[in-house]
């Protein structure tokens, strides 16, 4: 597409953004119970509108060339993504579940399930590409140097006699199988000839011709109907065109054009950076001295006015509050002095607030303001600011269009002038502080002017200071720590997996099932969306992570073979994150003793902070929280990192792009309280439903050729594979599609029944295992046991819920590992 197309798309996006900002701020107070449905509907529609806007902004940022416009689009893209995360948090609080049924909202807004797909910003991988290559090369270099790379299988050389005997056995077996095959074919031929001789005397020629005619006409009719059906499906776009070459040429051409635009982006960005340095130097040389003299003149005038007003010279503002920039605001000296007094008082109260007497009248409003501030959106002001900047700088008809996509030097000069002014201000402040001391010495006859202390703290016990973590490796470099963790196998190279490879379809009947008082099981599509929201978007951008609702840890709980480890690798790939492995099997025998364990945890989290984003993965997470360790696993000491892990996770703050992701296929054997205190979000990994299995079979078979699915009955395969996990289905396809079978596809088309032999040898997921994941043993004590603990309602709904039996019953209605209803994390 041309640049004009992206400009029009940008203008349309801002028009939509303006309409959405009129609906902000969204009401932060909880809606009454009778209005819960309408409140959730408004939240969901706002979520979908922001989602569509994020998709458009991602395309604009990826293909727009002009560097100054791209900076504004980037801020808006991060702001919309952060607002999505805030709305997701509000949806969870309103729906009491991590999974939401939005099919009725999609239908009302005339959208499709494809519009619910959350896009991963392309710049995540594009900007991290070089870093990922360097990281992989570093790991390979360390493994080569330490001799720990995976060694190729050593071929065992047999003595000649044993080799000859092995060959003889294989050849005799081959001849025996071939001889049996020949004898079976001969026996079938004899039986067929005998049957034909017996029937020859019974059937005359006319009857035989009638049978042949019937079979031939049926064959012609079926072939014609099949051709007409294929033409109709192609016409309505339900099957891909048979011309794969033409399709691939079109896609390659579009990808090449996108790549050319990205190259132009890099060229224009380099020109922009060079212009910034040049213009900054010009401003510093030509306008810097004048700025400095003007600042000194204004500050001296302020000294004189304050001295005339109060009889003494004022206190010079500190650098923490902006220095002399406070003076340059268009205010009277009395106003400036009053503001400085207020700032000093606030700073003093922050330091000695617990020991100062507070006025009762001021306490209540302050508490209300703090509550409102906590609930207010942090990304809506960013969107408002970006929207105003667009209308000020780029939407005006007088603004140049920049057909060559060059930068605007006037905008650069304005921005650099502010930065140069800030640098000069720091130097002027140092000089003027010295001049102020000299004036006091000459005029007021004071050598120093003591700082006034407006409040005195009462003597008493000192408050507890926040304990900082001690650095156990102060003398070691990052490279040495990284090399040691790679050598010990705690840092691993993640597999290259995209989240789009995790195939799953949307749950189309979720709202209808809810109307029938049936809690629908989440689909693989819903799980993929939650992994993007909780994992990828937060780890991929530092700006989003710093302001979005903080999520430190995720637990993926589900049967074996549902793709939990694949999702962990996909998060690392999409966000460009490092992978740390703290699974019980991996840390067995490493860093023994209490001191060694503390050193290992310290090194892992220290390196994870220094090279963030990072993912700390714990496979078989239930073993870390065993109720009782099995005898055969006591040597492994699976619970040794439990206390240190909980402590380290709690120390993660907003801005630390580190996420703990655990995977478990038996969460019911763990201590649920400890598990839920460590993992903030517990997501159930469900079995694939009919639609997801159909898409999975189709995707896996089409990877060997799109023409293969035209002759197969995928519907039958989908029904037969009910109960099997995606891992089993993938193994079935790979076991059938061997190199020899690929060669035979020309002469022997692929049939659906070929996959049944493999499926028959594997066990599906039975209902007992499903129920054990839904209802852990600790929750089987009934509702009375849960109510005695008395914490679930308070944390999920607030104190008022404990007096509301309807809401409390809804809370205890469903108990499985997916969200508020589906997760026992509030126990």
Secondary structure, 3 states (H helix, E strand, C coil): CCHHHHHHHHHHHHHHHHHHHHCCCCCCCCCCHHHHHHHHHHHHHHHHHHHHHHHHHHHHHHHCCCHHHHHHHHHHHHHHHHHHHHHHHHHHHHHCCCCCCCHHHHHHCCCCHHHHCCCCCCHHHHHHHHHHHHHHHHHHHHHHHHCCCCCCCCCCCCCHHHHHHHHHHHHHHHHHHHHHHHHHHHHHHHHHHHHHHHHHCCCCHHHHHHHHHHHHHHHHHHHHHHHHHHHHHHHCCCCCCCCHHHHHHHHHHHHHHHHHHHHHHHHHHHHHHHHHHHHHHHHHHHCHHHHHHHHHHHHHHHHHHHHHHHCCCCCCCCHHHCHHHHCCCCCCHHHHHHHHHHHHHHHHHHHHHHHCCCCHHHHHHHHHHHHHHHHCCCCHHHHHHHHHHHHHHHCCCCCCCCCCCCCCHHHHHHHHHHHHHHHHHHHHHHHHHHHHHHHHHHHHCCCCCCCCCCCCCCCCCCCCCCCCCCCCCCCCCHHHHHHHHHHCCCEECCCCCCHHHCCCCCCCCHHHHHHCCCCCCCCHHHHHHHHHHHHHHHHHCHHHHHHCCCCCEEEEEECCCCCHHHHHHHHHHHHCCEEEECCCCCCCCCCCHHHHHHHHHHHHHHHHHHCCCEEEEEECHHHHHECCCCHHHCCCCCCCCHHHHHHHHHCCCCCCCEEEEEEECCHHHECHHHHHHHCCEEEEECCCCHHHHHHHHHHHHHCCCHHHHHHCCHHHHHHHCCCCCHHHHHHHHHHHCCHHHHHCCCCCCCCHHHHHHHHHHCCCCCHHHHHHHHCCHHHCCCHHHHHHHCCHHHHHHCHHHHHCHHHHHHHCCCCCCEHHHHCCCCC
